[in-house]
Amino acid sequence: MPDGANQFSVRVSDPPAGPVGGVGGGPLRLLMRLAPTGFGHVHGPLVMALQLALAKAGQAIDPDGDFGKLTTTALERWQAANGLPQTDSIDTDQWQRLTGLRSPSIFDLCLNLTSDFEGTSFDRVVGNFDGAGLTFGLIGFTLANGELKRLLTAIEALKPGIVADAFGALYTELMSTLDLPKVSDRVS
């Protein structure tokens, strides 16, 4: 594998032939599994949801969003406690049983893969990776196009003072930057 290349182990498999079904009679799908040695682990919001469900189910795990050995060890303990084969993977039936949530859709899986590829999990502001100055969130609220200003203004209107509290000593600098008329000045 070339340096810097990523491999992901989110897999959506074809349903097996025959009358095998998941919760609600739908086909079982493999959702996630431990990546083979030398491949990157799956990261992102779906992994975090799995880890939080494992913790809630009494498994000792510190959720970090990484589907690595710590996650598979906790998953295997949960599988054993529930009379299931111990594997380094989770399928749709197990997901629904453990989390109480519907199985992730193809869209959810693709979104998780995208957040993993971008390295953000869509849960933080990231730097100028796309030439937009700052980008935040799934939709990509940006500094360059003014979405961050509109978002923060709407938040402030709903709960006055919360933006200042969140940014503390940097609040004045943030607001001054958001108010600059030229995109080049905002993102420089």
N, C-alpha and C positions, 0 to 999 in steps of 0.2 A: 504494500500500500504506500503511495507517495507521501512524503512529509506534508503535514498540514491537511491531508485528506481525512474526512470524517466518514465513518460508517455508522449507521443507526440500526438499532434492532427493534424498532416498532414494526410489527408484521401484522398484516391482515391476511389470513389464509382462507382459501376456499373451504366451504363447509365439507366435512367428510361425507362420503357416499353412505346411504343407508339412513335409518330412522334415528339418528343421533340428534338431540335437540337441546337447546339451552333453556334458560328460564323463559317461560311464556311460549315454549315450543319452537322458538327460533333456532337457527343453526348456531353451533358453538364456533367461536372464532378465537384464535390466539391473539391476544392484545399486545402483550409485552413479554420479553424474556431477557435473561441475562445475556449480554453480548459476549461472543467468544473472545478469548485472549487476543489482544492486539486491535480490537475494535472499540470504539467509543460507546459509553453507556447511554441509554435513553435518559433524557432530562426533561423537565417541564411540568406544567400544571397537572397533567394526568398522573404523573409519578408522585407528585406531592399529594394529590387526593388519595392515591393508593396508600402512601405512607401514613397519612393522617388516619385513614380507616384502620390500618394495622395497629397503630398506637391506641386508637379507641377500643379496638378488640383485645387490648391487653398485651400486645407484643411490644417488647422493648426495642424501640427504634426512635432515633432522633431525626425527624423529617428534614431532608435536605434537597429533595427534588432529583436525586440521582438513583437510577435503577441499577445499583451495583450489588456487591456481595452482601452488604448489610441489609439491603432491602430483600434480597432473595432468601437470606437466612430467616428473617422475620416472616416472610411469606411462607416458607417451608414449615416453620413452626405452626403458623395458623392453619395451613393445609392439614398437617398431622393432627392437630387438635380437633379438626372438623371431619376427620375420616377420609380425607382426600389424598390422592397420590402426591408425594412431595416432589415438586418440580421447581425449576428455576424460571417458571413462566406463570402467567395468569391468563385465563380465558374469560369469555363473556359471562359464563355462568358464575364463576368464582368472583368476578368483579361485582356482579349484582348482589351476590350473597354477602360479600365483605363490606362493600361501600353503601349498599342500600340504594344505589343510583342506577339508572338505566345504563346499559353499555355505551361506551363512547361511540359516536357515529364516525363515519369515514371523515367527515369534516373535522370533528374533534381530534381524531388521530393525525390528520394532516396539519392542523393548527399546532398540535403538540410538536410535531416534527419540525415545523417552521420555526417555532420558538426555540427549539433545541439548536437548530442550524444557525439561527441568528445569535444564539447565546444569551438571550435576554429573559426568556420565560414570559415576556410581555408584562413584567411586574415592576419595572423600574425605568427611570430616565437613563438613556444612553447617550454617549457623545456623538460627535460629528461623523458617524460612519457612512452617512448617506448625503452629506453636503447640506443638510437642513439645520445644522447647529445642534439642536437637541431634538430627540424623538422620544415620545412616551406612549406606551400602551399598544394594545392590539391594533387599533385603528391607525396609529402612527401620528398622534398629535405632534406637530412640529413647530419649532421656533421660527423657521424661515417663512412658512406660509401663514403664520398667525394663529394656528389652531390652539397652541398652548396658551396664548393670551386669552382667547375666547373661553377656553376650558377653565382657566384659573379665575377669570372674571365671573363666570357662571357659578363656580364653587363659592366664591366670596359673596356673591349675592344671596346664596342660599344659607350660608353660615358666616356672617361677618366676623372677620378676625382670624379665621382658620388658616388662610394662606400665610399671613404674617407669622402665626404661631408655628406653622410647619417649616418655614424657611428661616425663621429667627433673624440673626444678624445679616443674612444675605437677602432679606426681603426687599430692601430699598434698591439694591443692585439689580435684583431680578426684575422688579417693576420698571426700573429705568431702561433695562435692556429690552423688555417687551414693548416699551413705548417708542423705541427708535423707529423712524419712518422707513429707513432703507434696509432691505434684507441683508445687504453686504455688511452693514454695521451691526445687525443683530447676530449674525453667525460668525463674525471675525473673532 
